[in-house]
Amino acid sequence: MFQQGRTKRELSFIPKRILIMKGMGMKDERGAHAHHKTHQVLVAINGGCTVDIEDAQGKKSITLSRPDEGVYLYPYVWHVMRVFKPKTVLMMITDRHYHEKDYIRSYDEFKRIIGKKHA
């Protein structure tokens, strides 16, 4: 349930929140969570990084390094951003405002949930 490719000129949702992440070192990790409801697009507007993604269909690593490409993350997709290039700036565009209850921060809980959803 994830896609990588050229960013469309239009999103499939109305943005409710835009986050800018910067100042990450090469050994830093960001993300390490999934969402129950949030849809989001991740774009490296400068620099780049590796995005490790997991859903019920499996795992994949994607390299983001162009501002005209992005990753569209659906609910129940575990994602971790790592191996940041110098001066990386990531932009996350989401369809929802921040709600802590939407986050799945435990990997074990994520695995349990996706196991039930696809059993």
Biopython code that builds the backbone (N, CA, C, O; Angstrom):
import numpy as np
from Bio.PDB.StructureBuilder import StructureBuilder

atoms = [
    (1, "MET", "N", (0.817, -1.205, 0.000)),
    (1, "MET", "CA", (0.000, 0.000, 0.000)),
    (1, "MET", "C", (0.855, 1.261, 0.000)),
    (1, "MET", "O", (0.445, 2.269, 0.576)),
    (2, "PHE", "N", (1.991, 1.240, -0.606)),
    (2, "PHE", "CA", (2.786, 2.449, -0.726)),
    (2, "PHE", "C", (3.186, 2.607, -2.176)),
    (2, "PHE", "O", (3.260, 1.635, -2.927)),
    (3, "GLN", "N", (3.441, 3.845, -2.559)),
    (3, "GLN", "CA", (3.821, 4.140, -3.924)),
    (3, "GLN", "C", (5.005, 5.078, -3.924)),
    (3, "GLN", "O", (5.133, 5.938, -3.053)),
    (4, "GLN", "N", (5.862, 4.908, -4.897)),
    (4, "GLN", "CA", (6.953, 5.841, -5.115)),
    (4, "GLN", "C", (6.868, 6.280, -6.558)),
    (4, "GLN", "O", (6.485, 5.503, -7.433)),
    (5, "GLY", "N", (7.222, 7.511, -6.804)),
    (5, "GLY", "CA", (7.261, 7.963, -8.184)),
    (5, "GLY", "C", (7.185, 9.465, -8.265)),
    (5, "GLY", "O", (7.216, 10.168, -7.255)),
    (6, "ARG", "N", (7.087, 9.933, -9.464)),
    (6, "ARG", "CA", (6.995, 11.370, -9.675)),
    (6, "ARG", "C", (5.761, 11.911, -8.965)),
    (6, "ARG", "O", (4.676, 11.333, -9.023)),
    (7, "THR", "N", (5.963, 13.020, -8.305)),
    (7, "THR", "CA", (4.868, 13.638, -7.576)),
    (7, "THR", "C", (3.883, 14.237, -8.565)),
    (7, "THR", "O", (4.273, 14.974, -9.471)),
    (8, "LYS", "N", (2.607, 13.921, -8.392)),
    (8, "LYS", "CA", (1.577, 14.506, -9.238)),
    (8, "LYS", "C", (1.436, 15.982, -8.901)),
    (8, "LYS", "O", (1.797, 16.413, -7.805)),
    (9, "ARG", "N", (0.925, 16.734, -9.819)),
    (9, "ARG", "CA", (0.724, 18.158, -9.569)),
    (9, "ARG", "C", (-0.409, 18.383, -8.566)),
    (9, "ARG", "O", (-0.504, 19.454, -7.967)),
    (10, "GLU", "N", (-1.257, 17.388, -8.385)),
    (10, "GLU", "CA", (-2.361, 17.505, -7.435)),
    (10, "GLU", "C", (-2.311, 16.330, -6.469)),
    (10, "GLU", "O", (-2.037, 15.197, -6.863)),
    (11, "LEU", "N", (-2.576, 16.614, -5.208)),
    (11, "LEU", "CA", (-2.666, 15.560, -4.211)),
    (11, "LEU", "C", (-4.051, 14.942, -4.266)),
    (11, "LEU", "O", (-4.998, 15.571, -4.740)),
    (12, "SER", "N", (-4.170, 13.737, -3.793)),
    (12, "SER", "CA", (-5.478, 13.076, -3.750)),
    (12, "SER", "C", (-6.234, 13.436, -2.469)),
    (12, "SER", "O", (-7.286, 12.864, -2.184)),
    (13, "PHE", "N", (-5.696, 14.386, -1.701)),
    (13, "PHE", "CA", (-6.346, 14.844, -0.476)),
    (13, "PHE", "C", (-6.050, 16.323, -0.281)),
    (13, "PHE", "O", (-5.132, 16.874, -0.889)),
    (14, "ILE", "N", (-6.840, 16.952, 0.576)),
    (14, "ILE", "CA", (-6.609, 18.351, 0.933)),
    (14, "ILE", "C", (-5.607, 18.369, 2.087)),
    (14, "ILE", "O", (-5.876, 17.789, 3.139)),
    (15, "PRO", "N", (-4.457, 19.025, 1.912)),
    (15, "PRO", "CA", (-3.467, 19.054, 2.996)),
    (15, "PRO", "C", (-4.008, 19.740, 4.246)),
    (15, "PRO", "O", (-4.613, 20.811, 4.180)),
    (16, "LYS", "N", (-3.777, 19.104, 5.370)),
    (16, "LYS", "CA", (-4.176, 19.659, 6.663)),
    (16, "LYS", "C", (-2.957, 20.011, 7.510)),
    (16, "LYS", "O", (-3.051, 20.793, 8.456)),
    (17, "ARG", "N", (-1.803, 19.421, 7.157)),
    (17, "ARG", "CA", (-0.587, 19.638, 7.950)),
    (17, "ARG", "C", (0.629, 19.462, 7.047)),
    (17, "ARG", "O", (0.696, 18.527, 6.250)),
    (18, "ILE", "N", (1.578, 20.366, 7.183)),
    (18, "ILE", "CA", (2.835, 20.263, 6.453)),
    (18, "ILE", "C", (3.968, 20.368, 7.465)),
    (18, "ILE", "O", (4.038, 21.318, 8.245)),
    (19, "LEU", "N", (4.852, 19.377, 7.440)),
    (19, "LEU", "CA", (5.996, 19.350, 8.352)),
    (19, "LEU", "C", (7.272, 19.475, 7.531)),
    (19, "LEU", "O", (7.377, 18.907, 6.443)),
    (20, "ILE", "N", (8.223, 20.207, 8.046)),
    (20, "ILE", "CA", (9.542, 20.298, 7.449)),
    (20, "ILE", "C", (10.533, 19.727, 8.454)),
    (20, "ILE", "O", (10.567, 20.147, 9.610)),
    (21, "MET", "N", (11.335, 18.772, 8.010)),
    (21, "MET", "CA", (12.344, 18.148, 8.869)),
    (21, "MET", "C", (13.716, 18.465, 8.297)),
    (21, "MET", "O", (13.971, 18.262, 7.110)),
    (22, "LYS", "N", (14.598, 18.966, 9.157)),
    (22, "LYS", "CA", (15.958, 19.250, 8.710)),
    (22, "LYS", "C", (16.906, 19.093, 9.888)),
    (22, "LYS", "O", (16.474, 18.924, 11.029)),
    (23, "GLY", "N", (18.194, 19.149, 9.602)),
    (23, "GLY", "CA", (19.191, 19.023, 10.653)),
    (23, "GLY", "C", (19.511, 17.592, 11.036)),
    (23, "GLY", "O", (20.108, 17.356, 12.087)),
    (24, "MET", "N", (19.127, 16.631, 10.206)),
    (24, "MET", "CA", (19.401, 15.231, 10.516)),
    (24, "MET", "C", (20.821, 14.867, 10.099)),
    (24, "MET", "O", (21.303, 15.308, 9.056)),
    (25, "GLY", "N", (21.484, 14.064, 10.917)),
    (25, "GLY", "CA", (22.801, 13.538, 10.580)),
    (25, "GLY", "C", (22.662, 12.208, 9.859)),
    (25, "GLY", "O", (21.590, 11.603, 9.862)),
    (26, "MET", "N", (23.736, 11.758, 9.248)),
    (26, "MET", "CA", (23.695, 10.522, 8.467)),
    (26, "MET", "C", (23.256, 9.316, 9.291)),
    (26, "MET", "O", (22.628, 8.403, 8.755)),
    (27, "LYS", "N", (23.576, 9.297, 10.579)),
    (27, "LYS", "CA", (23.237, 8.141, 11.416)),
    (27, "LYS", "C", (21.897, 8.291, 12.135)),
    (27, "LYS", "O", (21.473, 7.376, 12.840)),
    (28, "ASP", "N", (21.232, 9.422, 11.968)),
    (28, "ASP", "CA", (19.937, 9.640, 12.613)),
    (28, "ASP", "C", (18.847, 8.810, 11.944)),
    (28, "ASP", "O", (18.977, 8.405, 10.789)),
    (29, "GLU", "N", (17.774, 8.566, 12.688)),
    (29, "GLU", "CA", (16.571, 7.938, 12.149)),
    (29, "GLU", "C", (15.378, 8.789, 12.546)),
    (29, "GLU", "O", (15.337, 9.334, 13.649)),
    (30, "ARG", "N", (14.420, 8.903, 11.662)),
    (30, "ARG", "CA", (13.172, 9.619, 11.933)),
    (30, "ARG", "C", (12.022, 8.711, 11.534)),
    (30, "ARG", "O", (12.204, 7.749, 10.787)),
    (31, "GLY", "N", (10.867, 9.018, 12.028)),
    (31, "GLY", "CA", (9.696, 8.200, 11.715)),
    (31, "GLY", "C", (9.559, 7.102, 12.732)),
    (31, "GLY", "O", (9.278, 7.365, 13.901)),
    (32, "ALA", "N", (9.753, 5.870, 12.301)),
    (32, "ALA", "CA", (9.602, 4.678, 13.145)),
    (32, "ALA", "C", (8.216, 4.635, 13.756)),
    (32, "ALA", "O", (8.052, 4.491, 14.968)),
    (33, "HIS", "N", (7.216, 4.764, 12.883)),
    (33, "HIS", "CA", (5.826, 4.659, 13.308)),
    (33, "HIS", "C", (4.945, 4.424, 12.082)),
    (33, "HIS", "O", (5.409, 4.465, 10.942)),
    (34, "ALA", "N", (3.681, 4.182, 12.343)),
    (34, "ALA", "CA", (2.647, 4.076, 11.316)),
    (34, "ALA", "C", (1.444, 4.859, 11.833)),
    (34, "ALA", "O", (1.452, 5.355, 12.960)),
    (35, "HIS", "N", (0.415, 4.962, 11.001)),
    (35, "HIS", "CA", (-0.800, 5.677, 11.386)),
    (35, "HIS", "C", (-2.016, 4.791, 11.158)),
    (35, "HIS", "O", (-2.012, 3.921, 10.288)),
    (36, "HIS", "N", (-3.044, 5.021, 11.941)),
    (36, "HIS", "CA", (-4.318, 4.330, 11.743)),
    (36, "HIS", "C", (-5.098, 4.937, 10.579)),
    (36, "HIS", "O", (-5.721, 4.205, 9.810)),
    (37, "LYS", "N", (-5.073, 6.253, 10.436)),
    (37, "LYS", "CA", (-5.922, 6.921, 9.442)),
    (37, "LYS", "C", (-5.193, 7.854, 8.488)),
    (37, "LYS", "O", (-5.685, 8.096, 7.386)),
    (38, "THR", "N", (-4.056, 8.378, 8.866)),
    (38, "THR", "CA", (-3.392, 9.428, 8.098)),
    (38, "THR", "C", (-2.810, 8.930, 6.778)),
    (38, "THR", "O", (-2.154, 7.890, 6.717)),
    (39, "HIS", "N", (-3.068, 9.701, 5.727)),
    (39, "HIS", "CA", (-2.416, 9.551, 4.427)),
    (39, "HIS", "C", (-1.397, 10.673, 4.347)),
    (39, "HIS", "O", (-1.654, 11.780, 4.818)),
    (40, "GLN", "N", (-0.231, 10.395, 3.747)),
    (40, "GLN", "CA", (0.808, 11.413, 3.704)),
    (40, "GLN", "C", (1.717, 11.222, 2.499)),
    (40, "GLN", "O", (1.831, 10.128, 1.947)),
    (41, "VAL", "N", (2.357, 12.311, 2.109)),
    (41, "VAL", "CA", (3.340, 12.293, 1.033)),
    (41, "VAL", "C", (4.652, 12.814, 1.618)),
    (41, "VAL", "O", (4.675, 13.848, 2.285)),
    (42, "LEU", "N", (5.734, 12.096, 1.365)),
    (42, "LEU", "CA", (7.066, 12.470, 1.828)),
    (42, "LEU", "C", (7.909, 12.840, 0.613)),
    (42, "LEU", "O", (8.006, 12.068, -0.341)),
    (43, "VAL", "N", (8.522, 14.034, 0.653)),
    (43, "VAL", "CA", (9.350, 14.527, -0.446)),
    (43, "VAL", "C", (10.661, 15.060, 0.122)),
    (43, "VAL", "O", (10.661, 15.773, 1.126)),
    (44, "ALA", "N", (11.772, 14.716, -0.514)),
    (44, "ALA", "CA", (13.075, 15.295, -0.158)),
    (44, "ALA", "C", (13.235, 16.549, -1.009)),
    (44, "ALA", "O", (13.564, 16.456, -2.192)),
    (45, "ILE", "N", (13.007, 17.716, -0.421)),
    (45, "ILE", "CA", (13.112, 18.939, -1.204)),
    (45, "ILE", "C", (14.559, 19.404, -1.331)),
    (45, "ILE", "O", (14.866, 20.284, -2.135)),
    (46, "ASN", "N", (15.443, 18.811, -0.539)),
    (46, "ASN", "CA", (16.888, 19.014, -0.677)),
    (46, "ASN", "C", (17.567, 17.773, -0.106)),
    (46, "ASN", "O", (17.065, 17.166, 0.840)),
    (47, "GLY", "N", (18.699, 17.398, -0.676)),
    (47, "GLY", "CA", (19.420, 16.236, -0.169)),
    (47, "GLY", "C", (18.683, 14.948, -0.492)),
    (47, "GLY", "O", (18.222, 14.753, -1.617)),
    (48, "GLY", "N", (18.573, 14.078, 0.487)),
    (48, "GLY", "CA", (17.894, 12.812, 0.276)),
    (48, "GLY", "C", (18.110, 11.871, 1.440)),
    (48, "GLY", "O", (18.864, 12.161, 2.369)),
    (49, "CYS", "N", (17.433, 10.736, 1.373)),
    (49, "CYS", "CA", (17.544, 9.729, 2.422)),
    (49, "CYS", "C", (16.986, 8.409, 1.924)),
    (49, "CYS", "O", (16.410, 8.322, 0.840)),
    (50, "THR", "N", (17.170, 7.387, 2.744)),
    (50, "THR", "CA", (16.553, 6.090, 2.511)),
    (50, "THR", "C", (15.298, 6.021, 3.363)),
    (50, "THR", "O", (15.305, 6.425, 4.526)),
    (51, "VAL", "N", (14.220, 5.510, 2.782)),
    (51, "VAL", "CA", (12.969, 5.322, 3.512)),
    (51, "VAL", "C", (12.675, 3.823, 3.528)),
    (51, "VAL", "O", (12.429, 3.219, 2.485)),
    (52, "ASP", "N", (12.704, 3.232, 4.722)),
    (52, "ASP", "CA", (12.338, 1.828, 4.885)),
    (52, "ASP", "C", (10.848, 1.779, 5.162)),
    (52, "ASP", "O", (10.346, 2.457, 6.058)),
    (53, "ILE", "N", (10.149, 0.969, 4.384)),
    (53, "ILE", "CA", (8.692, 0.915, 4.452)),
    (53, "ILE", "C", (8.268, -0.540, 4.623)),
    (53, "ILE", "O", (8.852, -1.451, 4.036)),
    (54, "GLU", "N", (7.241, -0.734, 5.438)),
    (54, "GLU", "CA", (6.681, -2.074, 5.615)),
    (54, "GLU", "C", (5.177, -1.979, 5.723)),
    (54, "GLU", "O", (4.641, -1.129, 6.435)),
    (55, "ASP", "N", (4.495, -2.871, 5.000)),
    (55, "ASP", "CA", (3.044, -3.007, 5.132)),
    (55, "ASP", "C", (2.721, -4.497, 5.135)),
    (55, "ASP", "O", (3.629, -5.320, 5.261)),
    (56, "ALA", "N", (1.473, -4.853, 5.001)),
    (56, "ALA", "CA", (1.079, -6.253, 5.065)),
    (56, "ALA", "C", (1.651, -7.080, 3.913)),
    (56, "ALA", "O", (1.735, -8.304, 4.014)),
    (57, "GLN", "N", (2.047, -6.421, 2.814)),
    (57, "GLN", "CA", (2.603, -7.135, 1.664)),
    (57, "GLN", "C", (4.117, -7.351, 1.761)),
    (57, "GLN", "O", (4.676, -8.143, 1.002)),
    (58, "GLY", "N", (4.783, -6.654, 2.689)),
    (58, "GLY", "CA", (6.212, -6.861, 2.828)),
    (58, "GLY", "C", (6.980, -5.592, 3.120)),
    (58, "GLY", "O", (6.411, -4.577, 3.520)),
    (59, "LYS", "N", (8.298, -5.669, 2.911)),
    (59, "LYS", "CA", (9.211, -4.570, 3.218)),
    (59, "LYS", "C", (9.870, -4.088, 1.933)),
    (59, "LYS", "O", (10.032, -4.837, 0.970)),
    (60, "LYS", "N", (10.248, -2.803, 1.950)),
    (60, "LYS", "CA", (10.925, -2.215, 0.805)),
    (60, "LYS", "C", (11.730, -1.014, 1.290)),
    (60, "LYS", "O", (11.313, -0.310, 2.210)),
    (61, "SER", "N", (12.878, -0.785, 0.673)),
    (61, "SER", "CA", (13.664, 0.421, 0.936)),
    (61, "SER", "C", (13.651, 1.276, -0.321)),
    (61, "SER", "O", (13.862, 0.780, -1.428)),
    (62, "ILE", "N", (13.403, 2.549, -0.138)),
    (62, "ILE", "CA", (13.295, 3.506, -1.238)),
    (62, "ILE", "C", (14.298, 4.619, -0.981)),
    (62, "ILE", "O", (14.480, 5.045, 0.159)),
    (63, "THR", "N", (14.943, 5.087, -2.033)),
    (63, "THR", "CA", (15.834, 6.236, -1.912)),
    (63, "THR", "C", (15.127, 7.457, -2.465)),
    (63, "THR", "O", (14.714, 7.475, -3.624)),
    (64, "LEU", "N", (14.991, 8.472, -1.639)),
    (64, "LEU", "CA", (14.452, 9.757, -2.080)),
    (64, "LEU", "C", (15.618, 10.704, -2.283)),
    (64, "LEU", "O", (16.444, 10.873, -1.386)),
    (65, "SER", "N", (15.695, 11.327, -3.457)),
    (65, "SER", "CA", (16.807, 12.241, -3.702)),
    (65, "SER", "C", (16.465, 13.339, -4.708)),
    (65, "SER", "O", (17.343, 14.097, -5.120)),
    (66, "ARG", "N", (15.205, 13.427, -5.100)),
    (66, "ARG", "CA", (14.801, 14.449, -6.073)),
    (66, "ARG", "C", (13.542, 15.155, -5.569)),
    (66, "ARG", "O", (12.630, 14.503, -5.060)),
    (67, "PRO", "N", (13.485, 16.472, -5.707)),
    (67, "PRO", "CA", (12.308, 17.193, -5.214)),
    (67, "PRO", "C", (11.048, 16.977, -6.049)),
    (67, "PRO", "O", (9.963, 17.385, -5.636)),
    (68, "ASP", "N", (11.173, 16.344, -7.216)),
    (68, "ASP", "CA", (9.990, 16.059, -8.034)),
    (68, "ASP", "C", (9.518, 14.620, -7.879)),
    (68, "ASP", "O", (8.682, 14.152, -8.652)),
    (69, "GLU", "N", (10.050, 13.917, -6.884)),
    (69, "GLU", "CA", (9.600, 12.568, -6.573)),
    (69, "GLU", "C", (9.190, 12.497, -5.108)),
    (69, "GLU", "O", (9.694, 13.243, -4.269)),
    (70, "GLY", "N", (8.278, 11.599, -4.822)),
    (70, "GLY", "CA", (7.840, 11.441, -3.446)),
    (70, "GLY", "C", (7.362, 10.039, -3.166)),
    (70, "GLY", "O", (7.281, 9.201, -4.064)),
    (71, "VAL", "N", (7.048, 9.794, -1.919)),
    (71, "VAL", "CA", (6.477, 8.523, -1.489)),
    (71, "VAL", "C", (5.126, 8.826, -0.857)),
    (71, "VAL", "O", (5.019, 9.663, 0.039)),
    (72, "TYR", "N", (4.100, 8.135, -1.333)),
    (72, "TYR", "CA", (2.748, 8.279, -0.800)),
    (72, "TYR", "C", (2.529, 7.140, 0.187)),
    (72, "TYR", "O", (2.557, 5.972, -0.198)),
    (73, "LEU", "N", (2.311, 7.472, 1.454)),
    (73, "LEU", "CA", (2.161, 6.489, 2.516)),
    (73, "LEU", "C", (0.706, 6.434, 2.971)),
    (73, "LEU", "O", (0.132, 7.441, 3.386)),
    (74, "TYR", "N", (0.133, 5.264, 2.887)),
    (74, "TYR", "CA", (-1.239, 5.029, 3.325)),
    (74, "TYR", "C", (-1.254, 4.650, 4.806)),
    (74, "TYR", "O", (-0.198, 4.408, 5.391)),
    (75, "PRO", "N", (-2.439, 4.596, 5.417)),
    (75, "PRO", "CA", (-2.510, 4.089, 6.792)),
    (75, "PRO", "C", (-1.933, 2.668, 6.888)),
    (75, "PRO", "O", (-1.986, 1.897, 5.930)),
    (76, "TYR", "N", (-1.397, 2.349, 8.034)),
    (76, "TYR", "CA", (-0.816, 1.041, 8.344)),
    (76, "TYR", "C", (0.420, 0.735, 7.499)),
    (76, "TYR", "O", (0.634, -0.409, 7.098)),
    (77, "VAL", "N", (1.226, 1.754, 7.230)),
    (77, "VAL", "CA", (2.533, 1.577, 6.599)),
    (77, "VAL", "C", (3.580, 2.069, 7.599)),
    (77, "VAL", "O", (3.649, 3.259, 7.905)),
    (78, "TRP", "N", (4.392, 1.141, 8.099)),
    (78, "TRP", "CA", (5.481, 1.497, 9.001)),
    (78, "TRP", "C", (6.567, 2.154, 8.161)),
    (78, "TRP", "O", (6.913, 1.643, 7.096)),
    (79, "HIS", "N", (7.110, 3.274, 8.618)),
    (79, "HIS", "CA", (8.144, 3.955, 7.843)),
    (79, "HIS", "C", (9.234, 4.520, 8.755)),
    (79, "HIS", "O", (8.979, 5.051, 9.836)),
    (80, "VAL", "N", (10.459, 4.374, 8.259)),
    (80, "VAL", "CA", (11.643, 4.882, 8.953)),
    (80, "VAL", "C", (12.510, 5.578, 7.906)),
    (80, "VAL", "O", (12.853, 4.991, 6.880)),
    (81, "MET", "N", (12.859, 6.832, 8.175)),
    (81, "MET", "CA", (13.758, 7.573, 7.300)),
    (81, "MET", "C", (15.150, 7.525, 7.932)),
    (81, "MET", "O", (15.304, 7.734, 9.136)),
    (82, "ARG", "N", (16.170, 7.245, 7.097)),
    (82, "ARG", "CA", (17.542, 7.097, 7.610)),
    (82, "ARG", "C", (18.534, 7.396, 6.492)),
    (82, "ARG", "O", (18.136, 7.710, 5.370)),
    (83, "VAL", "N", (19.823, 7.299, 6.799)),
    (83, "VAL", "CA", (20.926, 7.550, 5.861)),
    (83, "VAL", "C", (20.699, 8.892, 5.146)),
    (83, "VAL", "O", (20.571, 8.954, 3.923)),
    (84, "PHE", "N", (20.654, 9.940, 5.937)),
    (84, "PHE", "CA", (20.396, 11.277, 5.401)),
    (84, "PHE", "C", (21.649, 11.854, 4.748)),
    (84, "PHE", "O", (22.739, 11.807, 5.319)),
    (85, "LYS", "N", (21.479, 12.394, 3.553)),
    (85, "LYS", "CA", (22.563, 13.122, 2.892)),
    (85, "LYS", "C", (22.739, 14.466, 3.600)),
    (85, "LYS", "O", (21.816, 14.941, 4.262)),
    (86, "PRO", "N", (23.912, 15.078, 3.467)),
    (86, "PRO", "CA", (24.117, 16.392, 4.083)),
    (86, "PRO", "C", (23.072, 17.409, 3.607)),
    (86, "PRO", "O", (22.684, 17.423, 2.439)),
    (87, "LYS", "N", (22.637, 18.243, 4.526)),
    (87, "LYS", "CA", (21.686, 19.331, 4.252)),
    (87, "LYS", "C", (20.326, 18.845, 3.738)),
    (87, "LYS", "O", (19.651, 19.560, 2.998)),
    (88, "THR", "N", (19.929, 17.639, 4.126)),
    (88, "THR", "CA", (18.627, 17.124, 3.704)),
    (88, "THR", "C", (17.500, 17.914, 4.360)),
    (88, "THR", "O", (17.541, 18.232, 5.548)),
    (89, "VAL", "N", (16.502, 18.217, 3.553)),
    (89, "VAL", "CA", (15.265, 18.831, 4.023)),
    (89, "VAL", "C", (14.125, 17.958, 3.506)),
    (89, "VAL", "O", (13.959, 17.806, 2.296)),
    (90, "LEU", "N", (13.344, 17.387, 4.416)),
    (90, "LEU", "CA", (12.198, 16.561, 4.049)),
    (90, "LEU", "C", (10.912, 17.332, 4.320)),
    (90, "LEU", "O", (10.795, 18.044, 5.317)),
    (91, "MET", "N", (9.960, 17.178, 3.421)),
    (91, "MET", "CA", (8.640, 17.771, 3.605)),
    (91, "MET", "C", (7.618, 16.636, 3.662)),
    (91, "MET", "O", (7.579, 15.771, 2.786)),
    (92, "MET", "N", (6.793, 16.656, 4.707)),
    (92, "MET", "CA", (5.717, 15.688, 4.878)),
    (92, "MET", "C", (4.404, 16.440, 4.787)),
    (92, "MET", "O", (4.172, 17.388, 5.538)),
    (93, "ILE", "N", (3.553, 16.024, 3.877)),
    (93, "ILE", "CA", (2.237, 16.634, 3.689)),
    (93, "ILE", "C", (1.202, 15.589, 4.100)),
    (93, "ILE", "O", (1.205, 14.476, 3.574)),
    (94, "THR", "N", (0.314, 15.938, 5.037)),
    (94, "THR", "CA", (-0.662, 14.966, 5.541)),
    (94, "THR", "C", (-2.101, 15.445, 5.344)),
    (94, "THR", "O", (-2.368, 16.633, 5.166)),
    (95, "ASP", "N", (-3.002, 14.487, 5.383)),
    (95, "ASP", "CA", (-4.423, 14.797, 5.202)),
    (95, "ASP", "C", (-5.150, 15.028, 6.530)),
    (95, "ASP", "O", (-6.366, 15.221, 6.544)),
    (96, "ARG", "N", (-4.418, 15.008, 7.636)),
    (96, "ARG", "CA", (-5.033, 15.172, 8.961)),
    (96, "ARG", "C", (-4.153, 16.036, 9.844)),
    (96, "ARG", "O", (-2.940, 16.120, 9.653)),
    (97, "HIS", "N", (-4.783, 16.669, 10.803)),
    (97, "HIS", "CA", (-4.048, 17.383, 11.840)),
    (97, "HIS", "C", (-3.454, 16.348, 12.793)),
    (97, "HIS", "O", (-3.860, 15.186, 12.781)),
    (98, "TYR", "N", (-2.501, 16.765, 13.612)),
    (98, "TYR", "CA", (-1.855, 15.872, 14.571)),
    (98, "TYR", "C", (-2.848, 15.387, 15.625)),
    (98, "TYR", "O", (-3.535, 16.182, 16.266)),
    (99, "HIS", "N", (-2.907, 14.075, 15.788)),
    (99, "HIS", "CA", (-3.650, 13.429, 16.871)),
    (99, "HIS", "C", (-2.823, 12.245, 17.334)),
    (99, "HIS", "O", (-2.616, 11.297, 16.576)),
    (100, "GLU", "N", (-2.356, 12.288, 18.552)),
    (100, "GLU", "CA", (-1.475, 11.236, 19.063)),
    (100, "GLU", "C", (-2.104, 9.850, 18.944)),
    (100, "GLU", "O", (-1.396, 8.873, 18.701)),
    (101, "LYS", "N", (-3.421, 9.751, 19.112)),
    (101, "LYS", "CA", (-4.085, 8.443, 19.050)),
    (101, "LYS", "C", (-4.025, 7.815, 17.656)),
    (101, "LYS", "O", (-4.264, 6.616, 17.511)),
    (102, "ASP", "N", (-3.710, 8.610, 16.635)),
    (102, "ASP", "CA", (-3.585, 8.084, 15.271)),
    (102, "ASP", "C", (-2.255, 7.354, 15.065)),
    (102, "ASP", "O", (-2.122, 6.573, 14.123)),
    (103, "TYR", "N", (-1.282, 7.599, 15.927)),
    (103, "TYR", "CA", (0.051, 7.029, 15.770)),
    (103, "TYR", "C", (0.133, 5.614, 16.333)),
    (103, "TYR", "O", (-0.441, 5.316, 17.381)),
    (104, "ILE", "N", (0.843, 4.759, 15.634)),
    (104, "ILE", "CA", (1.230, 3.437, 16.129)),
    (104, "ILE", "C", (2.742, 3.512, 16.303)),
    (104, "ILE", "O", (3.486, 3.465, 15.323)),
    (105, "ARG", "N", (3.194, 3.629, 17.537)),
    (105, "ARG", "CA", (4.617, 3.857, 17.790)),
    (105, "ARG", "C", (5.371, 2.579, 18.173)),
    (105, "ARG", "O", (6.602, 2.563, 18.190)),
    (106, "SER", "N", (4.645, 1.530, 18.474)),
    (106, "SER", "CA", (5.266, 0.246, 18.813)),
    (106, "SER", "C", (5.261, -0.652, 17.575)),
    (106, "SER", "O", (4.212, -0.915, 16.986)),
    (107, "TYR", "N", (6.447, -1.114, 17.196)),
    (107, "TYR", "CA", (6.552, -2.005, 16.044)),
    (107, "TYR", "C", (5.793, -3.309, 16.297)),
    (107, "TYR", "O", (5.152, -3.840, 15.390)),
    (108, "ASP", "N", (5.862, -3.824, 17.521)),
    (108, "ASP", "CA", (5.136, -5.052, 17.846)),
    (108, "ASP", "C", (3.633, -4.861, 17.696)),
    (108, "ASP", "O", (2.945, -5.741, 17.177)),
    (109, "GLU", "N", (3.118, -3.722, 18.143)),
    (109, "GLU", "CA", (1.695, -3.441, 17.976)),
    (109, "GLU", "C", (1.342, -3.328, 16.495)),
    (109, "GLU", "O", (0.313, -3.847, 16.062)),
    (110, "PHE", "N", (2.177, -2.662, 15.724)),
    (110, "PHE", "CA", (1.958, -2.547, 14.275)),
    (110, "PHE", "C", (1.854, -3.934, 13.643)),
    (110, "PHE", "O", (0.927, -4.195, 12.877)),
    (111, "LYS", "N", (2.799, -4.825, 13.955)),
    (111, "LYS", "CA", (2.779, -6.177, 13.386)),
    (111, "LYS", "C", (1.501, -6.923, 13.782)),
    (111, "LYS", "O", (0.916, -7.639, 12.969)),
    (112, "ARG", "N", (1.075, -6.751, 15.032)),
    (112, "ARG", "CA", (-0.154, -7.402, 15.492)),
    (112, "ARG", "C", (-1.358, -6.874, 14.708)),
    (112, "ARG", "O", (-2.207, -7.657, 14.280)),
    (113, "ILE", "N", (-1.437, -5.572, 14.521)),
    (113, "ILE", "CA", (-2.572, -4.948, 13.820)),
    (113, "ILE", "C", (-2.628, -5.381, 12.374)),
    (113, "ILE", "O", (-3.690, -5.773, 11.890)),
    (114, "ILE", "N", (-1.492, -5.318, 11.661)),
    (114, "ILE", "CA", (-1.556, -5.686, 10.235)),
    (114, "ILE", "C", (-1.776, -7.183, 10.060)),
    (114, "ILE", "O", (-2.322, -7.616, 9.045)),
    (115, "GLY", "N", (-1.355, -7.976, 11.043)),
    (115, "GLY", "CA", (-1.630, -9.403, 11.004)),
    (115, "GLY", "C", (-3.122, -9.690, 11.101)),
    (115, "GLY", "O", (-3.637, -10.559, 10.397)),
    (116, "LYS", "N", (-3.812, -8.969, 11.964)),
    (116, "LYS", "CA", (-5.256, -9.128, 12.115)),
    (116, "LYS", "C", (-6.005, -8.637, 10.879)),
    (116, "LYS", "O", (-6.984, -9.254, 10.459)),
    (117, "LYS", "N", (-5.554, -7.543, 10.303)),
    (117, "LYS", "CA", (-6.247, -6.941, 9.158)),
    (117, "LYS", "C", (-6.129, -7.813, 7.911)),
    (117, "LYS", "O", (-6.984, -7.748, 7.028)),
    (118, "HIS", "N", (-5.077, -8.627, 7.833)),
    (118, "HIS", "CA", (-4.854, -9.417, 6.620)),
    (118, "HIS", "C", (-4.820, -10.910, 6.896)),
    (118, "HIS", "O", (-4.238, -11.681, 6.133)),
    (119, "ALA", "N", (-5.451, -11.310, 7.994)),
    (119, "ALA", "CA", (-5.479, -12.741, 8.343)),
    (119, "ALA", "C", (-6.574, -13.467, 7.593)),
    (119, "ALA", "O", (-6.743, -14.674, 7.763)),
]
sb = StructureBuilder()
sb.init_structure("model")
sb.init_model(0)
sb.init_chain("A")
sb.init_seg("    ")
for serial, (resi, resn, name, xyz) in enumerate(atoms, 1):
    if name == "N":
        sb.init_residue(resn, " ", resi, " ")
    sb.init_atom(name, np.array(xyz, "f"), 0.0, 1.0, " ", f" {name:<3s}", serial, name[0])
structure = sb.get_structure()
